Amino acid sequence: MPDINDIELAFKASEGDLESFEELVSIYYKGILSVSYSVLLNNSDAQDCVQETFLKAYKNISKYN
């Protein structure tokens, strides 16, 4: 469950604060990579999956509420 700081960062990112989005990426990157690798069993594919995940999050962050 995200803590209040994550919620604040997501809200700020939804308002266009790029630094807040970058902080969210730094918080969740390793965890998402770990899950992706455990499913895909290929580091390159897992990194591509993480990149796609954050790209979709970035494109849709303005819809966050």
N, C-alpha and C positions, 0 to 999 in steps of 0.2 A: 504494500500500500504506500503510495507516495506521501511524503511528509509535507507539511505546510510550505516549506521552502520550495519544493517541486511545484506546488500549485501556484505559488507566487511567480516563479520563473516562467511557467507555462502561460500565465496570464500576461506577463510583461512581453513574452515572445509573441503572443497573439496580437499585441499592439505594435509590433514591429521592432522590438528590442532584440537585435541580433546577438548581443552578448549573453542575454538570458537563454536564447536557444542554444548557443554554443556551450553554455554551462550544463544544460540538460543533456546535450550530446556527451559531454565529458562524464556525467554521472552514470548514464545508462549504456554507454558504448560497450564496455567489457561484458556486462550481463547479457546484452542482446547478442553479442558475438558468441558468447559461450553457448547460449541456447541454439543459435543458428548452426554452430559447428556440431553440436550434439545431434542435430537432425540431419544435416547434410554430409557430415564426415569428410569435408573438404574445406581447407582454410580459405582458399580463393573464393569459392562459392559462398562461404559464410560471410566473408568480408563484403562481397557484392550484395548479399541479402541485407546486411546492416546498412550499407549505403542506400539501398532502395527504401529501407524502413525510414531512415532519417529524411530522405528526400520527400517521401510522402507526408511525413509529419510536418516538414517545413512548408510544403505547399498547402497544407490544410490547417495550419496552426491558427489562422485567422478565424476559423470556425469554432475554436475552443471556447467553452463557457463553463 
